[in-house]
């Protein structure tokens, strides 16, 4: 009775790392459903409410100042080293490299560029929207505040909304967006939400952001992820154009490596087929090509013989043909 080998966990991991033979047909592309549109509208309203609360110097600004005067980095100084490392999860460069490496493997394994293109589109939207809001409102951070109790708006700053928080929401949330199963999407969504909020609170702990900056940055990143399905047709067209360009380059390269025409005056290569009853044909041994001189060829009967007819040995006076009587040596007496 034949039994199938039992795969270990390490075998299943290596099997997972292998490239699939073709692009999977079950790749789920999120669509702009009614539920997503409702979440987008609610997040946009929350975004506007935070901006308005800061502009009118409401209770939210007073809370910002109270947290700043509390100085969490002094109250809990023993975790300062951990927060310094944890806040890196919201920096643009390191997080983009880590997430791009994972999505690049996904692209290679599934024969698609959609994961990398989705990451590129989301980061572009992040730079445009968050950057415009930062420099448009020009809010100063806690370390550069000038008037106690003010909102510090339009004073040349670039702190509102929090770029660390928005970047954490987008870069870690894109993993949930690209998940292939609903269960993985739910888990990754929860992990990205906790990670991004933790990064935002780390900036508040270090005193580099107001609390309202973190709330607005979280909303700004979530808006990009919720609006990303609107850009799926653009991602699909870009992927098709890139693959088409790759195919044309491959075709041009294959045409460039084709055998060139034999120039005039070059020796012609003629491969003479061997008889079917030869042993070397059966053995599969190749026959060396015969190189002929260029130009018109004459028949064998019209060519000059390679060597003169007759014996090739030079004439010798004492040499006699075999079998003649003179070839016998004379007998001498003793």
Buried (B, 14 or more C-beta within 10 A) or exposed (E): EEEEEEEEEEEEEEEEEEEEEEEEEEEEEBEBEEEBEEBBEEBBEBBEBBBEBBBEBBEBBEBBBEBBEEEBBEEEEEEEEEBEEBBEBBBBEEBBEEBBEBBBEBBBBBEBBBBBBBBBBBBEBBEEBBEEBBEEBBBBBBEEBEEEEEBBBEBEBBBBBBBBBBBBBBBBBBBBBBBEEEEEBEEBBEBBBEBBBBBBBBBBBBBBBBBBBBBBBBBBBBBBBBBBBEBBEEBBEBBEEEEEEEEEEEEEEEEEEEEEEEEEEEEEEEEEEBEEEEEEEEEEEEEEEEEEEEEEEEEEEEEEEEEEEEEEEEEEEEEEEEEEEEEEEEEEEE
